[in-house]
Structure formats: C-alpha cells, structure tokens
Amino acid sequence: VREKGMPQVDVGWKKSTSPKIIISITTGNQKVSITNLEIEPPWKGRGGFKLLEINANSKYELNISFKQRHDEDLSFSLPMMIDELGGWTQHLRLSPPPVEQEKVLRSVENNEK
C-alpha cells in the first residue's frame, strides 16, 4: 500500500531570465496535501505558498520563482500529508542554475593611416 500511495517528485531549473524551478508531483493512489514550501537560505522565494491538494492518480506542476540567483545549492523541503499514510517530508537539493552567457559586444576600430 505504501509504495503505491507515495508521490513521485521531480524538480528542475526552468529556462528563464530569473531563477525558477518546476516541481512536478505525480501522486500514487492517495490524495496528497502539500502544507508548505521551506526554502533554505540564502535562497528566497517570491510570493507566499498556499496549501496545495492534489488528487490521487494525478499530476501537478508547480512553478517557483526566486528573488535572485546564488552560487550555493538550492535546498528546500516539501512537507506533505498523504491520505491513509500520514505525514512525510521530501527534502530536495539542486545545483545552482547555469549562468546565462552574456553577449559580448566589441567595438571594432579601423586604424586607417
């Protein structure tokens, strides 16, 4: 019963001008309530988090934006309540997002003599 009721959680960086992640949650045969999103410093999320309920046997994608990029790993936790199984916390860690390649503009000087 337990392995069929536990959700699968996948996370990855979203290509964007500001740091964002996508959390994909696929539930098993139990309804899942995510009660909070706990982000470890120095990372800080934008906006608040409201209780999220996901029905059994379904998939939900959650987009999280951050105030700024950091060179440290992103660590966060998702405390959940799973029907018939109780409380569970998923701890996740991601390497920092890749630094966007800045376009280098060069001036071309023409040295005519």
N, C-alpha and C positions, 0 to 999 in steps of 0.2 A: 504494500500500500504506500509506504513512504517514498520509494523511488518513482512511483507513478504520480505522486502528488507534488513533488518538489518542482519549482520553476527552473527553467534554464535562463541564465542571464548572460548576455553578450554585450560588450561595450567597445567602442572605437571612436577615434577622433573624426570629426566631420570637417571636410574641406571648407574653410571659411576664412574671412579676414580677421575674425576674432576667435579665440579658443572656444570650441563647442564639442560636446560629445553626444553620441547617440547611445542610449541604453535600450537594448531590445530584450523584452521579457516574454518568454513563452511559458505559459502555465501548463501544469500537468492536469490531473483530474480533480484538482481542488482550487477553489477560489482563493486569490492572493490579495491581501491588502498591504500596500507599502505605506508605512506610517511616517517615514521621514527620509531625508537625504542628508547624511552627515559628511561634510567635506572637511578634510584635514588642512590646516594652514601649511603653506602660505596661500593656497588656492582659496578663492571666494566665489561662490555662485552669484548669478544675477537673479534677483527676484526671490520670492519665497517658494515653499513647497507645500502643496495641499495633499491630504490623504488621497491615495490612488487605489481604486479597487479594480481588479482585473478578473473577469470570469474564468471559470475552468475551461481548459482546452482552447485557449485563445492566445493571440499575440498582441503586444502593445509596444510602441516605440516612444521613448521619452527623450526629448532634446534638452540638454542642459548647457547654458552659456556661462562663461566665466568673465570676471571683470578684467583680468589681464593674464597674459602668458607668464609662466615661471619656468625656470630651468630644472626645478625639482620635479620628481614624480608626482602625479596626481593620485592621492589616496582618498577613498571615500567608502562609506558603508550604506547599505540599504536594509534597515530593519523592516521585517515583514511579519505578518500574521497569516498563516496558511490554515484554511479550514481543516478541522479534524487532526491537524498535526501540531499546531501551536506556533510559538514564536521562533524566528530564525533570522539571523543577520548575515548578509552576503557582504564580505569585505573585498574591495577591488582596488587594483593599483595599475596605473598606466604610465608608461614613459612619457616625458613631455612631448608635445606635438612638434613636428618638424618645423624649423624656422623657414618662413617663406623666403624664397630667393628674391632679393631686391634687384630691380632692374638698374643696371649701372649705366649712367649717361656720361658719355665722354665728349669733350669738345675736341674737335679736330682743327688743329691750327695749320694753316697753309703758309709756309715760310717762303714766299716768293722773293727773290732778290733781283 
